[in-house]
């Protein structure tokens, strides 16, 4: 199966990124969550506008890439543009609780247990 971006020539990617092939923010890995902080404005690059509309709620970088039908590397460059201008924010998802990082401290859990026994 040929992916849509594999049918595209490199010329389109060159135009979309203004010739940049690097310089994407390193914190924008595949699972970073992107949230739009502004609405698209007239005259904005169409891919930037699509990202802002798509990311009204937290959306992972790989999801943005899939919706745009662009490679992740190209999407990261576009996201960096928006991040640099404050039009989006990015954060990593919270890690799942584990024995090393419990959801609540043992003291809190003990107080809850005592309160439940007192009912």
Residue pairs with C-beta under 8 A, 6 or more apart in sequence:
4 69
5 69
5 70
5 71
5 74
13 70
13 71
13 74
16 45
16 47
16 70
16 74
16 78
17 74
17 77
17 78
20 77
22 77
23 77
23 80
24 73
24 76
24 77
24 79
24 80
25 76
25 79
25 80
25 83
25 90
27 90
27 92
28 34
28 61
28 76
28 79
28 80
28 83
28 90
29 61
29 92
30 60
30 61
30 62
30 72
31 60
31 61
31 62
31 92
31 93
32 60
32 61
32 90
32 91
32 92
33 58
33 59
33 60
33 90
33 91
33 92
33 93
34 51
34 55
34 58
34 59
34 60
34 61
34 64
34 79
34 88
34 89
34 90
35 55
35 56
35 57
35 58
35 59
35 88
35 89
35 90
35 91
36 51
36 52
36 53
36 54
36 55
36 56
36 87
36 88
37 86
37 87
37 88
37 89
38 52
38 86
38 87
39 52
40 48
40 49
40 52
40 53
44 52
45 78
47 68
47 70
47 78
48 78
48 81
48 82
48 87
50 67
50 68
51 64
51 68
51 78
51 79
51 82
51 88
52 82
52 87
52 88
54 64
54 67
55 64
55 88
61 72
61 75
61 76
61 79
62 72
64 75
64 79
65 71
65 72
65 74
65 75
68 75
68 78
70 78
79 88
79 90
82 88
83 89
83 90
95 101
97 103
102 109
104 112
